[in-house]
Amino acid sequence: SVKMGAVKAGSPLENWRSQLLSDYPGPIEALFCVQSGRDPAAEVCAELQKELAGRVEVKLVVCGNCRSTSQKIHNMMAGLQKCDSSSEYVLFLDANAQLHPGTLQSLLAELQQDQAVFVATGYPLDIPAPGASLWAWTMCQFRYMCLSEFASARSDFIWGGAMMLRMADIMEEQVQSWWAKG
């Protein structure tokens, strides 16, 4: 099974639905990791729990304040501790990412076809909405320029808002220890 954890808050509900309603045929446990129960994401998470009951297991993980690393990494580590013990893979997502229904299976395929691959990542394809701000178009152009560099060869690592790893690799490679040290 695949366990997903979104680590940012305050994202549009439609993005979260796209993350949860994947073409992946197996069970999905979604952990929404937030700093505080007062985070606006907690209310959205409760709405998704009701809406998707019986289809996707949605949980809210209140992580508290970070002490030694960034809040994002702190939330990721707290989410790992709450994953179902049968989890084989974990997918960390920025909550502001809207996913294609096949994204989960594509990331999973990269890890399954090559045991030497440590992490499968995603990179955003921005399509600003009609009437979008100059800033939205600037970010779109910046990401396109970066993407052309990444497309020329297989990169060591690109953070694009999605990162899938094997749970066993996280534990064996002491990733949590590295993350805790910042």
N, C-alpha and C positions, 0 to 999 in steps of 0.2 A: 504494500500500500504506500501511498505518497502522502506525506504530511506537509501542509503549507502553512507558512507563518508570514503574515503581513506585519511589517514593523514600523510603518508610519501611520499617522492618524489624520482624520479630517478629510478623507478622500471621498469623491462622489460615489454614491451607492452603485451606480452602473459599473464602475471600474471593479468594485468588489464582486459583483455578480459575475463579471467576465472571468475573474480569477477562480471562482468557485464552480461555475457551470462549464466545465471542461469536457472535451471529448474523451478524456481518460476513463476507461471502463471500470477501474477498480475503486476501492473505497478512498475517500479523501477526508482527512481531519484538518480543519482550518483553525489555526490559532492566531487570533488577532491580539498582538502584544502591545500594550499601552503602558505609559508611565503611571497613570492614575485612573481610578474608576470614574473620575469627573471628566475625563477626556471625552470630547464629543463623539469619538469613535465607539465608545461603549454603548451609546444609544443605538447607533447604526448596527452594531454587532447584534444587539438584542432583536432588532427588526429582522435581520438576516436569519437568526436562529429560528424565529417563528416561520418566516417565509420558506425556508429550505429544510424544515424538519422532515426527517425521513430520507432526504436525498444527500445531504452533506452534514457532517458533524461540525458545528461551528462553536468555538469556545473563545471566551475572553480571558486573557491572561494579564493581570495587573502586576507589572514588574517592579514598581517602585523606582526610586531615584538611583541613578548610577553613582558609583563611588570611585571607580578607578579607570573607566574607559568612557567612550561616548555613549549617550543614551541609546542609540541605535544598536550598538554591539551588546550593551547590557540587555536590551529587550530580546535580541536574538538568543543570547545565552539562557535567559529565563524561559523563553519559549521551548528551547531544546529540552529543558528539564521537565516540561509538561507534555512532551510528545508521547504518544502511545508507545509502549515498549516494543511493539511489533513493527514499528516503522523501519523501513529499509532505506528510504530516501527522505530528505528534507529539502523543501524549496522555500527560500527566503525571497519575499517580494516586497518592493516598495508599494505602498497602498495606492499610489497615484498611477499605477500602470494598468492599462486596459489590455487584456490578453486576447489573442486569437484562440479559438477553441482547441487548436492543435498544439499550442505552445508547450503544454505540460508533457505531451507524448514526445515532442521533438527533443526537449531537454533530457528526458528519461532515456531516449534512444542513444544519445551521445554517451551517456554513462554506461549503458548496457553493452554497447558494441565495442568499447575499448576500455579495458580495466586500468590502463595507464592514465586515463583522463581523470583528474581529481575533482574538477568542478565544471559544470555546464552553465553558461551564463546567457543572458539575453541582452539585447541592445534595442532601444526604442526607435521606432519609425514614427516620427512626428508628422501629423497632418493637421495643421491648425484649422480650427473651425472658421466658417465664414465670419468676417468681422473681427478676427482675432487681433490682438495687440501687436505692435511692432516687436515687443519682447518675445512673444510666442514665435514669430517668424525668425527672429534672430537665433533662438535656441534651436529651431528646426534646421537652419542653415549650418550652425555649429556642429550639430550631431551628424548631419550628412557629410560634412568635411571629415570628421573623425571616422565615420563609418567607411569611407573610401580607403583610408589607411588600414583599417582592420580587415577589410575584405580581400586585400592582396595576398595574405598568408594567414595561416592559423596562428592566432595570437596566444600568448601565455595566459592572459586573463583580461577580460573586459567587464567592468561593472556597468550594467545597463538597467538595473532595477530588478533583476531576477538572477538568482544563484541557486542551483541545485547541487547537492552533494549526497554521497552515500553516508548514511548514518554511521556505519562501521568505520569509515574513513575519518569522520569527525572525531570519533572516540580514539581510534588507534593513532592517528597523526597528532594528537594533542592540540587540535585546533582551538578548542575552548581555552586552553592554557595560553596560547598565543594571543587570542582575542582579549583575554582578561588583562594581559600586559599592555594592551594597546598597540 
